[in-house]
Structures are given as C-alpha cells and as structure tokens.
Amino acid sequence: RILKSGNMSPEIYENMWATLLKGDVWQGELHNKKKNGELYWEQTTISPVKNASGKTTHFVAIKDNITKRKEVERELNKYREHLEELVDARTIALNEEVERHQQTASALRLNEERLRTLINSTPDIICFKDGQGRWLEANDADLELFSLTNVDYYNKTDAELAEFTAPLYKESFLACELSDEETWQTGSVTRGKEIIPKADGTTKIYDVIKVPLFWSDGARKGLVVLGRDITEREKVEGELAKHREHLEELVEKRTTALQESEERFRGAFENTSIGMSLTTPEGNILQANDALYNIVGYSEEELKEMTFWDFTHPDDMAENRTLVTQLLTGEISTYRLEKRYLHKDGHIVWVFLDIALVRDEQETPLYSIVLTQDITEKKKAEAALRESEDRFRAAFENTAIGRALEDVEGN
C-alpha cells in the first residue's frame, strides 16, 4: 500500500500501474509518506505474480529507503552550485583584473584571504588548477590529505608534487592527471570515485567532481577539483547492499516456497473428486476444476460466461442469497448448505456446498472458495429409506393381525 506524499507527478503512478497491469516489472523512485506523516524516498521494484493461467494475482515489492542518499545528493548539489557560483565570481574578478589592470595589490590580497578562509572552512577538498594542470590554490583539507601541508605547491603539477610527499601517494597523483585529461577531453563536468591510501594502511574514498573552464576561444583556462569524503557512506551502502542481497535471497526462497505450495494446491485442485472453484462476490466463476464441470455438465468455457445463480434451482435461491448477503456483510465468514443444481441436460443434482470468503487488507471481499460435493445418490438413498419406512409403518399399523416389536431380550 502506497501513501502518496503529494509531491509526485500523477503521471508517475499512472505509468507504474500501466506497466504492472501489462504484467511487466516496474522500477523507479517514489516520494512516499508514512502513516505518521513523515516523508521518505524509496527505490522501488514491483513485480507481478501470475497464476497458472497467466493472470496477475498479486504483486511483490522490493523497496530500498534512499532518503539519506537523496539528502546527501541534495546537499552535494547545493554545495556544487555554491562552489560554481564562487568559481564564477572568482573568474569574473580575475577577468576584470586583467582587463582593467587597476586592482591594487592590497585588494587582491584581501580577496585571496577571504577566498582562502572560505575554502578552508570546509572539510571537502578543493583545488584550483590552471590550463596546464598546475596547482594555483588548494585548501587545507586537500593539503592534509596528501601530506603537502608544508610544501610550496604553487605552479606545480600532480606529477611534480608526487616527489614532495610520501611514495604511497604517487599512484594517486598520476591517476589524477589522467582523470584531469579525461575531463578536459570531455569538455564538461565529470564525476567519479577516487581511492586514496593512508599511511596507517587504510584507504579513503572520495566523490570527486571536476569542472573544466575554457576561455572564449576554447583554450583551457582552469580546472576546479572538488572532493567529498564518502568513506563512511560507502561502508553503509555496502552494508545495505549485503542486507538487500540477503532480503532478495529470502524473497527468492519465499517465492520458491509459494510456487511449491501453489503446485501442491493445483494438484489437489485438479485431481480431487470434489468440485472446487473460485468465484467473485457476484457469483461469477473465476476458476473451477474438472469435478465441478462434471457435476453441472457445463464446459470450462461455458461456466466462465455464467454465475452460480444460472444453474441454482429456483426454490433454493432465497435461502442461498440470504447466506451470501450475510457472508459479504461480515455477519458470517463461512457457510454450508445443501441445495439443488440444474444439470445442463435438465436433471436435478443435489450438492453440499462449503463456502469461505477471502478478503483483502481493507476487508473488501475478493473471492470465495467453494467446495461442491455431489450428494444426489445420498439423497436418493435417504428418499428410498423414508419410502421403505413409510411402507413398513403403514403395513404394521393397518394389519388385522396383532403385531409387536421386541428387542433381543423380549422387551
């Protein structure tokens, strides 16, 4: 059951149900609402489960709460937009400086100090490079990550800086140069994960965004490198992935068990001598076995166009309808009844019905399970016995000879 948040387009739900009703699997992200009113995001996969006749009987949903991921992405987007605004502001300031040549050295130092304070206030790594990949500005987080705190990094490339720090960072610096070149070649913002080794033997995982900047003539102007430590997030996502795999295994096992149970039910349904059927609350026959077809004389195709009322004896209608009404209104959950069916060839068939109603979670009637036993021979035997008793009683009471019945002790 989905409690809609009201923030999703109706077309999303229409597409979802259109896909499911076609019998296809639907996947997507939903912004839902819990019973307590709390909103959350879900990555949802809904699969239709079909019976032997290919009809969808229910759906299986696998849901993954991605609210935290959405929050992280939203924060990253805000942060990236903020940094892009800063980069634009910085670029405009530099252009104005080149064009006017009027900005004083003190004003430039003041702006640089403000920018340095800003970028050093974040735990994310920030680095500005020129069009040749030489470092122009890096924040404290970036310098600490690569043990470059006391190194004069200005105007040096990654390969050059690799010689000023621990050897374990050399591979990371060379890989950074390669990914920088890929960004330049792409000509647009790129994003990827970079694994950075630490001196204590551990590793850090960074979500790195690289923004290439170009002059108006297409020449390389600069490169902005932004990185956020996602080591803990990756760890959590890894645990979630394991948990999801475990849940999928459980679902698969459950599905297998349900399939086996369905096979056992189908075997019992098809091979029993008792008529079995599933009917709608209105009496339409959804599914029936051969035993029921034999009892009423109609074929499967004929019964699908009929209701039980079509071959119920007129004299049994009233009692049967009363019981059905009580069943649908919840006064009773099951009922048993002896009644008469009209066979296709016209003769009467006495049956014993055992009926149970199945409801959904909202207590709405879904369908009835009907067991039908042919008791015609039993009824004939009972009628013959009554007739025999009546003849015996008449003979016993109307004879002129005195008669008496005694038990074995003479009483």
GUNUMI-297592 format. One line per 4 residues: for each residue x, y, z of N, C-alpha, C. Coordinates in pm, whole numbers, plus 50000, padded with zeros to 5 digits. Each point is the difference from the previous one (the first is absolute). Example, Ala and Ser with C-alpha at 12.3 -4.5 7.8 and 13.67 -1.06 7.14 Angstrom:
// residues 2
51319,49431,50780,49911,50119,50000,50090,50120,50000 | 49965,50105,49928,50082,50119,50006,49923,50109,50073
//
This chain:
// residues 411
50085,49881,50000,49915,50119,50000,50088,50123,50000 | 49968,50098,49913,50081,50119,49983,49923,50120,50057 | 50063,50072,50097,49945,50125,50049,50070,50112,49924 | 49930,50062,49904,50063,50097,49913,50035,50126,50078
50116,50057,49969,50045,50121,50068,49934,50124,49943 | 49948,49990,49877,49944,50117,49934,50104,50078,49923 | 50127,49957,50009,50109,50070,49932,50038,49934,49868 | 49935,49889,49968,50034,49927,49877,49897,50031,49892
50046,50000,49875,49909,50023,49887,49904,49882,49986 | 49871,50027,49976,49903,49890,49982,50040,49907,49886 | 50072,50056,49901,50039,49916,49886,50092,49886,50043 | 50077,50022,50109,50090,49893,50047,49918,49881,50047
49893,50026,50078,49919,49889,50049,49921,49937,49886 | 49954,50084,49904,49929,49943,49885,50090,49909,49920 | 50125,50042,49980,50097,49916,49928,50028,49872,50077 | 50012,50013,50133,50028,49882,50082,49888,49897,49986
49875,50044,50015,49890,49903,49992,49980,49948,49858 | 50025,50086,49901,49990,49952,49861,50102,49890,49975 | 50120,50018,50052,50106,49899,49984,49962,49870,50071 | 49952,50012,50125,49966,49881,50078,49882,49925,49940
49900,50074,49953,49881,49935,49944,50031,49931,49868 | 50109,50040,49934,50044,49928,49881,50076,49873,50036 | 50027,49984,50132,50075,49881,50043,50149,50022,50003 | 50045,50127,49986,50143,50029,50000,50047,50046,50137
50131,49993,50021,50062,50046,50125,50018,50151,49990 | 49965,50071,50110,50018,50145,50005,50109,50034,50099 | 50088,50094,49961,50106,50047,50088,50000,50152,49997 | 50027,50058,50116,50008,50146,50005,50017,50050,50142
50010,50131,50011,50013,50065,50130,49867,50066,50035 | 49955,49978,50124,49873,50055,50046,50022,50084,50125 | 49932,50114,50006,50002,50084,50120,49871,49971,50075 | 50009,49920,50105,49881,49950,50071,49988,50063,50138
49891,49964,50066,49972,50053,50132,49964,49886,50094 | 50063,50000,50118,49968,49898,50099,49867,50033,50067 | 49950,49904,50078,49872,50022,50069,50007,50120,50094 | 50119,50027,50057,50014,50111,50093,50019,50134,49929
49996,49999,49865,50013,50122,49923,50141,50030,49954 | 50098,49922,50046,50139,50023,49960,50021,49962,49854 | 50069,50088,49926,50029,49975,49859,50131,49925,49985 | 50008,49916,49900,50123,49926,49975,50007,49961,49854
50122,49971,49953,50024,49955,49862,50025,49852,49999 | 49949,49932,49896,50023,49856,49982,50044,49971,49858 | 50100,49910,49987,50030,49937,49871,49916,49872,49997 | 49904,49992,49912,49899,49894,50005,50003,49917,49873
49993,49866,50021,49982,49906,49889,49875,49918,50030 | 49900,50006,49912,49874,49927,50020,49986,49899,49888 | 49981,49873,50040,49987,49892,49901,49864,49935,50014 | 49927,49981,49888,49873,49929,50005,50024,49850,50015
49916,49936,50080,50006,49854,50016,49875,49943,49934 | 50021,49904,49908,49890,49948,49921,49970,49855,50036 | 49874,49961,49980,49962,49861,50023,50024,49919,49873 | 49957,49875,50002,50027,49910,49888,49933,50049,49871
49892,50072,50013,49930,50047,49881,50055,50134,49949 | 50106,50050,50065,50063,50123,49954,49936,50125,50058 | 49907,49984,50091,49934,50117,50057,50075,50045,50124 | 50019,50132,50010,50069,50056,50117,49912,49986,50123
50055,49935,50103,49925,49981,50124,50041,50097,50108 | 50125,50040,50001,50047,50098,50097,50135,50054,49955 | 50056,50088,50078,50127,50063,49965,50100,49983,50114 | 50126,49991,49962,50110,49993,50098,50084,50125,49981
50017,50075,50109,50076,50124,49992,50128,49989,50082 | 50110,50045,49940,50128,50009,50069,50034,50148,50011 | 50014,50046,50124,50017,50143,50022,50131,50028,50074 | 50065,50108,49957,50125,50039,50063,49987,50147,50036
50006,50030,50129,49987,50138,50047,50126,50078,49960 | 49983,50099,49911,50114,50078,49950,49990,50145,50047 | 49927,50022,50110,49984,50136,50051,50135,50063,50031 | 50087,49924,50069,50131,50053,50035,50080,50035,49875
49993,49911,49900,50073,50026,49876,49949,50127,49934 | 49867,50016,49999,49941,50119,49941,50046,50126,50074 | 50006,49989,50136,50043,50115,50077,50146,50035,49968 | 50082,49893,49990,50141,50022,49967,50014,50064,49862
49925,49946,49901,50006,50056,49866,49953,50145,49998 | 49895,50029,50077,49950,50137,50004,50105,50095,50058 | 50066,49952,50108,50105,50081,50060,50116,50019,49904 | 50038,49891,49929,50109,50010,49902,49965,50100,49889
49875,49994,49954,49957,50092,49895,50007,50145,50047 | 49951,50022,50124,50007,50135,50055,50146,50046,50010 | 50084,49907,50049,50140,50033,50018,50067,50029,49865 | 49971,49916,49899,50059,50020,49870,49954,50132,49938
49870,50029,50013,49949,50126,49947,50067,50119,50068 | 50017,49985,50132,50064,50109,50075,50144,50020,49952 | 50071,49887,49981,50138,50011,49956,50010,50053,49857 | 49904,49957,49915,50000,50052,49863,49977,50151,50000
49914,50045,50091,49979,50144,50012,50128,50069,50044 | 50071,49936,50094,50126,50057,50045,50102,50003,49887 | 50003,49890,49923,50095,49994,49888,49967,50108,49897 | 49871,50014,49969,49960,50104,49905,50038,50138,50051
49974,50019,50132,50033,50130,50058,50150,50026,49992 | 50076,49893,50030,50146,50014,49997,50048,50025,49856 | 49941,49929,49905,50040,50017,49861,49970,50141,49951 | 49880,50048,50036,49962,50136,49960,50098,50101,50059
50035,49977,50128,50093,50092,50066,50136,50000,49930 | 50046,49879,49962,50130,49991,49933,49995,50066,49862 | 49887,49978,49926,49986,50063,49869,50004,50152,50010 | 49926,50047,50102,49999,50144,50019,50140,50052,50034
50072,49919,50075,50136,50040,50038,50089,50011,49877 | 49987,49898,49909,50082,50003,49879,49961,50116,49911 | 49869,50021,49986,49951,50103,49909,50031,50141,50052 | 49985,50024,50121,50013,50137,50051,50142,50032,50047
50070,49900,50055,50134,50020,50055,50001,50111,50105 | 49887,50017,50068,49987,50109,50095,49985,49950,50144 | 49986,49866,50013,49978,49948,50137,50132,50007,50076 | 49999,50049,50115,50120,50018,50080,50043,49869,50062
50124,49990,50036,50057,49880,50060,49935,49970,50135 | 49968,50103,50076,49939,49977,50131,49860,49941,49988 | 49923,50050,49896,49866,49946,49978,50006,49856,49956 | 50101,49968,49915,50016,49863,49955,50033,49907,50117
50090,50045,50086,50034,49918,50116,49878,49980,50090 | 49919,50105,50015,49880,49989,50083,49903,49898,49942 | 49978,50005,49869,49910,49904,49937,50052,49858,50012 | 50129,49986,49983,50060,49867,50011,49986,49945,50141
50018,50086,50098,49985,49955,50139,49857,49958,50030 | 49906,50075,49946,49860,49966,50021,49967,49865,49935 | 50048,49982,49877,49975,49874,49931,50066,49885,50074 | 50123,50022,50046,50071,49895,50072,49926,49963,50128
49949,50101,50070,49922,49974,50121,49877,49918,49968 | 49936,50034,49889,49879,49930,49960,50027,49854,49968 | 50099,49976,49913,50024,49861,49958,50063,49917,50111 | 50068,50067,50093,50060,49925,50111,49899,49967,50110
49882,50058,49991,49898,49974,50102,49923,49871,49974 | 50023,49939,49886,49928,49876,49967,50091,49880,50014 | 49946,49885,50043,50081,49878,50007,50021,49936,49863 | 49927,50045,49898,50018,49948,49865,50130,50053,49941
50059,49922,49909,50123,50045,49936,49964,50089,49882 | 50075,50110,49984,49979,50094,49891,50136,50036,49942 | 50008,49994,49868,50125,50036,49934,49969,50070,49867 | 50071,50112,49976,49990,50070,49873,50130,49977,49923
49987,49961,49873,50117,49980,49915,49988,50089,49877 | 50114,50033,49940,49994,50078,49877,49980,49907,49880 | 50005,50056,49880,49974,49921,49881,50103,49895,49971 | 50117,50007,50066,50104,49899,49983,50006,49901,50116
49900,50007,50088,49993,49906,50112,50086,50038,50118 | 50051,50125,50004,50083,50043,50113,49911,50055,50111 | 50036,49963,50124,49920,50040,50116,50011,50151,50022 | 49885,50065,50014,49995,50141,50032,49955,50024,50143
49903,49924,50043,49945,50015,50136,49947,49866,50047 | 50028,49969,50126,49948,49877,50061,49967,50029,50145 | 49892,49942,50048,49964,50026,50140,50074,49905,50094 | 49987,50028,50129,50074,49922,50100,49964,49852,49995
49871,49970,49974,49956,49860,49996,50073,49923,49891 | 50022,50065,49885,50070,49936,49888,50147,49978,50034 | 50062,50101,50059,50142,49989,50036,50023,49894,50107 | 49912,49995,50098,50014,49898,50105,49981,49860,49946
49906,49984,49904,49973,49868,49945,50125,49941,49935 | 50079,50083,49929,50118,49952,49929,50132,50036,50070 | 49990,50037,50126,50120,50035,50079,50083,50108,49931 | 49933,50107,49955,50068,50110,49932,49990,50130,50079
49972,49990,50129,49974,50119,50080,50113,50101,49995 | 50121,49954,50005,50116,50091,50002,50072,50006,49865 | 49935,49960,49895,50060,49998,49867,49951,50121,49919 | 50091,50063,49929,49964,50111,49910,49944,49938,49871
49870,49988,49996,49935,49930,49888,49975,50088,49879 | 50008,50131,50019,49957,50092,49894,50077,49976,49871 | 49925,49993,49889,50053,49987,49865,50066,49865,49974 | 49968,49900,50081,50054,49866,49980,49888,49907,49953
50037,49904,49916,49903,49900,49952,49989,49886,50100 | 49903,49911,49978,49984,49883,50087,50126,49913,50000 | 50057,49979,49882,50119,49916,49991,50117,50061,50078 | 50010,50134,49994,50108,50068,50074,49977,49993,50150
49876,50017,50042,49969,49995,50143,50020,49861,50059 | 49986,49896,49915,50019,49863,50047,50140,49979,50056 | 50097,50083,49957,50137,49987,50047,50021,50067,50136 | 49900,50076,50044,50015,50074,50126,49923,49935,50115
49939,49886,49977,49920,49935,50104,50033,49852,50007 | 49926,49926,50083,50027,49857,50020,49980,49923,49870 | 50082,49895,49977,49991,49924,49875,49863,49938,49976 | 49927,49969,50110,49871,49933,49981,49898,50088,49928
50026,50133,49992,49906,50089,49931,50032,50016,49852 | 50115,49948,49957,50042,50022,49862,49898,49946,49900 | 49952,49879,50025,49902,49940,49908,49873,50085,49994 | 49959,50054,50115,49879,50083,50002,50019,50127,49919
50119,50063,50010,50027,50121,49924,50000,49973,49850 | 50064,49889,49958,50005,49967,49858,49860,49969,49946 | 49919,49928,50083,49862,49971,49959,49919,50128,49989 | 50031,50098,50087,49929,50128,49997,50030,50075,49870
50125,49994,49954,50033,50066,49874,49922,49939,49883 | 49986,49866,50003,49926,49933,49893,49852,50041,50001 | 49939,50004,50119,49858,50037,50008,49980,50147,49968 | 50102,50086,50030,49993,50140,49959,49992,50011,49849
50086,49923,49931,50003,50006,49855,49869,49950,49941 | 49942,49898,50062,49870,49950,49952,49893,50108,50012 | 50005,50078,50110,49904,50109,50017,50020,50106,49893 | 50126,50035,49973,50027,50098,49896,49947,49952,49865
50025,49873,49971,49955,49946,49872,49848,49997,49991 | 49934,49969,50112,49853,49997,50003,49942,50139,49980 | 50066,50099,50061,49954,50138,49985,49884,50036,50089 | 49968,49913,50096,49888,50027,50091,50033,49942,50138
49912,50026,50095,50022,49954,50137,50003,49847,50004 | 50098,49946,50072,50008,49855,50019,49994,49969,50148 | 49963,49875,50028,49987,49959,50141,50043,49855,50013 | 50074,49970,50103,50044,49862,50020,50052,49979,50141
50032,49876,50029,50053,49964,50132,50151,49980,49990 | 50071,50053,50098,50143,49980,50007,50036,49943,50137 | 50084,49897,49998,50043,49933,50124,50140,50049,50035 | 50013,50059,50118,50127,50057,50044,50055,49917,50116
50122,49944,49987,50059,49923,50110,50047,50091,50112 | 50002,49947,50122,50049,50073,50116,50121,49930,50059 | 50079,50077,50073,50124,49946,50057,49973,49888,50100 | 49883,49999,50063,49969,49897,50099,49947,49872,49936
50001,49993,49866,49956,49879,49932,49855,50001,49958 | 49923,50098,50045,49860,50011,49960,49989,50079,49870 | 49880,50010,49950,49975,50078,49879,49882,50093,50022 | 50001,50107,49923,49889,50094,50000,49937,50000,49860
49868,50009,49996,49929,50005,49873,49939,50139,49985 | 50032,50064,49887,49950,50136,49976,49911,50004,49877 | 49890,50074,50014,49914,50032,49886,50055,50128,49940 | 50061,49989,49881,50074,50113,49941,49925,50057,49880
49982,50131,50002,49938,50072,49889,50106,50092,49939 | 50013,49994,49868,50097,50084,49931,49927,50087,49898 | 50028,50130,50009,49932,50097,49914,50104,50069,49911 | 49997,49974,49869,50095,50066,49910,49950,50140,49961
50093,50096,49993,49965,50136,49960,50081,50037,49876 | 49935,50068,49906,50065,50033,49873,49990,50150,49973 | 50099,50051,49928,49993,50137,49952,49901,50005,49883 | 49968,50120,49959,49901,50015,49893,50047,49939,49868
50131,49989,49982,50050,49941,49877,50014,49848,50009 | 49955,49941,50114,50005,49856,50017,50125,49949,50067 | 50095,50089,50027,50123,49959,50068,49971,49964,50146 | 50082,49911,50053,49981,49959,50138,50033,50116,50095
49905,50025,50088,50016,50111,50095,50035,49951,50140 | 49928,49905,50049,50025,49950,50135,49916,49877,50029 | 50034,49936,50111,49927,49881,50041,49971,50009,50150 | 49875,49979,50036,49959,50000,50140,49977,49856,50043
50066,49961,50109,49988,49864,50051,49935,50006,50138 | 49888,49933,50015,49926,49994,50126,49989,49855,50042 | 50028,49972,50125,49991,49861,50047,49941,49990,50139 | 49911,49904,50016,49937,49979,50132,50029,49859,50048
50040,49988,50126,50030,49870,50059,49869,49922,50018 | 49988,49889,49927,49878,49918,50009,50033,49860,50052 | 50111,49990,50072,50042,49869,50050,49893,49935,50085 | 49946,50074,50095,49898,49944,50089,49872,49971,49922
49967,50088,49907,49879,49977,49922,50012,49873,49916 | 50121,49980,49942,50022,49878,49922,49990,49876,50087 | 50052,50013,50123,49992,49888,50093,49854,49966,50031 | 49922,50106,50027,49858,49979,50030,49928,49941,49879
50030,50054,49881,49935,49948,49879,50040,49856,49973 | 50128,49966,50036,50042,49861,49986,49922,49908,50090 | 49979,50047,50125,49920,49920,50093,49857,49989,49952 | 49947,50112,49946,49863,49996,49949,49990,49905,49881
50104,49999,49917,49999,49910,49884,49997,49855,50046 | 50081,49969,50103,49999,49864,50053,49863,49966,50057 | 49943,50098,50072,49866,49976,50057,49897,49981,49890 | 50014,50080,49893,49907,49988,49889,50013,49863,49933
50126,49955,49983,50023,49867,49941,49938,49891,50087 | 50013,50019,50133,49941,49902,50091,49848,49999,49987 | 49942,50120,49990,49855,50008,49985,49956,49938,49867 | 50080,50024,49896,49965,49942,49871,50005,49848,50005
50098,49946,50076,50007,49854,50016,49876,49949,50073 | 49960,50076,50106,49881,49960,50074,49876,50005,49911 | 49992,50107,49918,49885,50012,49910,50000,49885,49900 | 50120,49966,49949,50009,49891,49903,49957,49868,50063
50047,49977,50125,49960,49877,50069,49850,49998,50024 | 49947,50117,50042,49857,50009,50026,49921,49978,49871 | 50051,50058,49890,49933,49982,49872,50000,49854,49959 | 50115,49932,50021,50009,49858,49967,49901,49920,50084
49994,50033,50131,49906,49929,50088,49856,50022,49956 | 49969,50125,49960,49865,50029,49954,49968,49925,49871 | 50100,49991,49913,49979,49926,49875,49975,49853,50028 | 50079,49943,50095,49980,49860,50035,49863,49979,50062
49962,50097,50088,49868,49991,50061,49890,50010,49896 | 50023,50088,49902,49901,50015,49893,49988,49873,49918 | 50116,49934,49976,49996,49875,49925,49923,49893,50077 | 50024,49994,50132,49926,49901,50081,49851,50030,49997
49965,50130,50012,49858,50036,49997,49939,49968,49865 | 50078,50027,49893,49947,49973,49866,49977,49850,49982 | 50094,49918,50055,49981,49855,49990,49874,49956,50071 | 49980,50054,50123,49879,49965,50074,49876,50054,49930
50011,50120,49944,49888,50065,49934,49955,49920,49878 | 50097,49950,49925,49965,49935,49873,49967,49852,50014 | 50052,49936,50105,49988,49853,50008,49896,49951,50100 | 49933,50089,50071,49902,49957,50098,49866,49968,49932
49922,49915,50065,49866,49967,49948,49896,50103,50043 | 50040,50088,50091,49909,50105,50048,50014,50122,49909 | 49891,50060,49962,50004,50119,49918,50059,50117,50078 | 50095,50070,49940,50064,50115,50063,49997,50116,49901
49976,50121,50056,49995,50118,49912,50030,50125,50079 | 50042,50104,49927,50019,50134,50053,49898,50089,49931 | 49922,50075,50080,49894,50083,49942,50010,50142,50051 | 49950,50094,49920,49993,50139,50042,49884,50015,50100
49997,50115,50073,49888,50023,50091,49864,49998,49929 | 50000,50024,49868,49874,49999,49924,49963,49860,49949 | 50090,49904,50022,49970,49863,49959,50062,49958,49869 | 50076,50089,49936,50070,49961,49876,50111,49902,50032
50018,49903,49914,50097,49893,50023,50133,50039,49939 | 50099,50020,50086,50134,50037,49954,50079,49878,49957 | 49987,49893,50076,50078,49879,49971,49926,49880,50062 | 50005,49888,49933,49934,49880,50051,50077,49877,49953
49975,49886,50067,50068,49877,49960,49904,49910,49922 | 50056,49889,49950,49922,49909,49916,49883,49940,50077 | 50019,49978,50131,49893,49939,50079,49874,50086,49996 | 50016,50134,50008,49883,50088,49995,49937,49997,49860
50085,49998,49896,49945,49992,49865,49913,49875,49985 | 50044,49888,50057,49925,49875,49991,49869,50007,50079 | 50003,50068,50114,49881,50008,50085,49888,50076,49929 | 50033,50113,49934,49896,50083,49940,49985,49977,49850
50096,49929,49940,49989,49967,49859,50044,50108,49904 | 50049,50113,50050,50044,50109,49915,50152,49996,49981 | 50048,50049,49886,50144,50005,49973,50060,50122,50068 | 50132,50003,50000,50072,50113,50060,49960,50131,49932
49996,50000,49867,49965,50122,49928,49858,50046,50031 | 49908,49903,50014,49861,50035,50031,49988,50059,50140 | 50070,49940,50097,49989,50048,50138,50057,50140,50017 | 50102,50035,49921,50059,50133,50012,49902,50109,49959
49898,49965,49925,49898,50096,49959,49877,49995,50090 | 50005,49921,50107,49884,49980,50086,50032,50039,50145 | 49896,50008,50083,50015,50011,50144,49935,49877,50063 | 50024,49979,50127,49938,49886,50068,49847,50011,50002
49955,50125,49993,49853,50016,50004,49935,49946,49873 | 50074,49991,49892,49944,49954,49873,49958,49854,50005 | 50064,49918,50085,49961,49859,50006,49957,49959,50141 | 49966,50100,50085,49942,49971,50131,49850,49979,49985
49945,49899,50067,49856,49972,49995,49923,50121,50054 | 49894,50043,49932,49925,50120,50043,49954,49993,50145 | 49962,49878,50047,49950,49988,50138,50109,50019,50104 | 50128,49995,49959,50110,50015,50095,50063,50138,49996
49947,50087,49914,50060,50132,49982,49996,50084,50128 | 49882,50010,50062,49981,50093,50112,50096,49969,50114 | 50004,49873,50043,50087,49963,50112,50147,50026,49966 | 50038,49966,49877,50139,50017,49958,50039,50148,49998
49910,50085,49947,50032,50144,49992,50012,50061,50140 | 49918,49953,50093,50009,50049,50137,50137,49969,50060 | 50047,49878,49978,50132,49962,50053,50112,50079,49933 | 49989,50026,49870,50102,50077,49929,50005,50143,50053
49884,50059,50025,49995,50135,50056,50066,50006,50136 | 49972,49901,50084,50062,49995,50133,50152,49983,49988 | 50042,49924,49901,50142,49978,49978,50069,50130,49959 | 49943,50072,49905,50061,50123,49949,49999,50112,50102
49898,50006,50085,49992,50107,50102,50081,49967,50124 | 50055,49880,50008,50085,49965,50112,49927,49937,50118 | 49871,49975,49984,49927,49934,50109,50051,49859,50022 | 50039,49934,49892,50059,49867,50008,50123,49998,49910
50093,49909,50029,50121,49990,49918,49995,49879,49907 | 49920,49902,50033,49982,49882,49916,49856,49952,50014 | 49959,49915,49910,49871,49932,50019,49998,49870,49922 | 49913,49908,50045,49979,49871,49933,49852,49988,49964
49977,49935,49887,49863,49998,49952,49979,49881,49907 | 49883,49933,50019,49954,49901,49902,49903,50070,49906 | 50023,49988,49870,49913,50066,49904,49996,49918,49871 | 49920,50046,49908,49985,49929,49873,50055,50084,49885
50075,49933,49913,50047,50059,49875,49920,49939,49886 | 49984,50078,49895,49936,49951,49878,50110,49963,49901 | 50014,49868,49977,50100,49951,49906,49971,50054,49861 | 50102,50009,49917,49984,50053,49865,49894,49923,49922
49988,49865,50025,49901,49921,49925,49861,50006,50062 | 49985,50076,50114,49868,50025,50056,49970,49928,50130 | 50076,49893,50037,49966,49931,50124,50058,50073,50122 | 49946,49969,50117,50040,50066,50124,50120,49927,50061
50095,50079,50046,50117,49946,50071,50001,50060,50140 | 49992,49912,50101,50011,50047,50138,50147,50016,50034 | 50035,50115,50062,50139,50025,50037,50008,50051,50143 | 50116,49975,50060,50032,50057,50132,50111,50102,49980
49972,50128,50034,50097,50108,49979,50067,50038,50132 | 50132,50023,49993,50078,50053,50113,50073,50123,49945 | 49960,50121,50047,50046,50124,49938,50070,50088,50102 | 50117,50054,49962,50075,50095,50083,50035,50121,49915
49994,50121,50061,50027,50125,49929,50140,50051,50034 | 50074,50044,49899,50134,50056,50017,49991,50151,49983 | 50058,50075,50096,49998,50147,49995,50142,50054,49991 | 50014,50128,49957,50132,50063,49997,50027,50069,50133
50109,50077,50006,50039,50064,50125,49897,50102,50047 | 49924,50056,49908,49896,50096,50036,49865,49931,50025 | 50002,49867,50009,49879,49921,50025,49902,50005,49884 | 50047,50038,49883,49915,49998,49881,49994,49857,49946
49878,49947,49972,49991,49863,49947,50072,49988,49866 | 50085,49896,49987,50073,49976,49876,49936,49887,49921 | 49993,49882,50060,49943,49885,49931,49962,49895,50104 | 49919,49904,49958,49957,49891,50087,50062,49869,49953
50033,49916,50098,50046,49864,49970,49881,49908,50024 | 49958,49930,49896,49878,49919,50007,50035,49852,49979 | 49967,49917,50098,50015,49855,49989,49861,49941,49973 | 49990,49920,49896,49870,49947,49958,50006,49847,49995
49914,49937,50082,49996,49853,50003,49865,49951,49946 | 50003,49911,49905,49877,49944,49941,49942,49898,50099 | 49880,50032,50055,49936,49910,50098,49868,49946,49945 | 49990,49998,49867,49875,49953,49938,49968,49857,50042
50098,49909,49993,49977,49861,50037,49963,49988,50146 | 50064,50083,50084,49966,49998,50143,49855,50042,50018 | 49956,50104,49927,49862,50046,50011,49903,49893,49950 | 50037,49931,49893,49915,49893,49950,49989,49888,50103
50112,49965,50063,49999,49893,50101,49914,50041,50119 | 50011,50127,50042,49919,50047,50111,49852,49996,49964 | 49968,50040,49878,49860,49998,49956,49948,49856,49995 | 50083,49907,49950,49959,49859,49994,49979,49944,50139
50087,50038,50093,49987,49953,50138,49872,50053,50062 | 49970,50127,49977,49877,50056,50056,49877,49931,49940 | 50007,49974,49870,49888,49931,49934,49981,49860,50057 | 50111,49931,50024,49993,49865,50058,49943,50005,50141
50044,50097,50078,49949,50015,50137,49851,50030,49998 | 49958,50086,49904,49857,50033,49992,49917,49876,49965 | 50048,49919,49905,49926,49878,49963,49994,49904,50118 | 50112,49986,50070,50002,49909,50114,49904,50048,50109
50003,50133,50026,49914,50053,50105,49852,49981,49963 | 49969,50023,49873,49861,49983,49955,49956,49855,50014 | 50089,49908,49960,49966,49858,50010,49987,49959,50146 | 50086,50053,50084,50001,49964,50142,49875,50049,50070
49958,50122,49964,49888,50059,50072,49863,49957,49946 | 49990,49957,49873,49872,49973,49938,49964,49852,49991 | 50088,49911,50045,49968,49859,49995,49900,49963,50109 | 49916,49896,49972,49902,49953,50100,50062,49908,50102
50120,49954,49974,50070,49910,50092,50079,50083,50098 | 49986,49963,50128,50077,50070,50102,50149,49978,49981 | 50077,50106,50004,50145,49990,49984,50067,50090,50105 | 50120,49962,50031,50080,50081,50094,50145,49980,49965
50079,50099,50032,50146,49996,49979,50067,49979,50133 | 50088,49904,50007,50071,49972,50124,50149,50007,49971 | 50076,50036,50105,50146,49993,49984,50044,49861,50030 | 50129,49974,50000,50051,49865,50017,49975,49943,50140
49965,50086,50096,49973,49954,50136,49851,49982,50026 | 49918,50020,49892,49856,49980,50014,49924,50119,50046 | 50064,50114,50005,49930,50122,50044,49923,50062,49884
//
